[in-house]
Amino acid sequence: MSHTITLRLPTALVQWLEEESRVTGLPEGRIVQEQLEQLRTKKHDSSFSIWQEVSKASSAVHFSF
């Protein structure tokens, strides 16, 4: 089962995501998923720190489960 999330991103991050999608041919959602997976595998104090990193990069985060 998968979950959908909605992120409000700053312009610079949107531009990076669009360019990364164009260059790699990957959908934007796939790029976001891969970046979250990479962040998850790094050594963090808790899983909550992943969402702290995400919230730093976006002005609003909405999770839909």
N, C-alpha and C positions, 0 to 999 in steps of 0.2 A: 504494500500500500504506500502511496506517496502523499505528501502534504503540499499545499500551496501556500506561499508567503508572498506578501506584497511589500516592496521596499520603495521608499521615496529617496532618491539618490541625488546628490549634488551634481551640477552640470558637468564638472570635470570628470567625475566617476562615470557618468553616463557616456561621455565622449570616449573614455578609455574602453568601456565595455563594448560600445558599438564598433570601435576600431579593432579591438581584439576579435570580435565576432567576424568582422569582414576579412581580416587577415587569416584567421584560422579556419573559417568556414563553419565554425561551431555555433549553435544557437546561444544567445545570451544567457538563458537559463542554465545551460550546460556549463558555461564558463563560471557562473556564480557557484554552482554546485561543486565543481572541481576546486575552486578557491576555498570554499568552506571545508571540503574534505582535507585539503592541505593544511589549513589552519587547525583542524581537529587533531591531526596527527602530530602536530608540534607539542612539545612539553608545556602544558598549562597547569596552573594550580587547580582549576576546576572547569567543568564544561560551561559554567556561567561566563567565564572569561571569553569564550568564543563570541557570545552575544554582545559582550562589552566592545569587542573589536568591530563587530558589524555595526553597532549603534554609533560608534565613532565615525564611521564612513557614511552614514546616512542621516538625513534630518528627521526622518520618521520611519518607524518600522511597524508593520502590521502583520501578525502571524495568523493564519487561518488553518486550523486543524480539523 
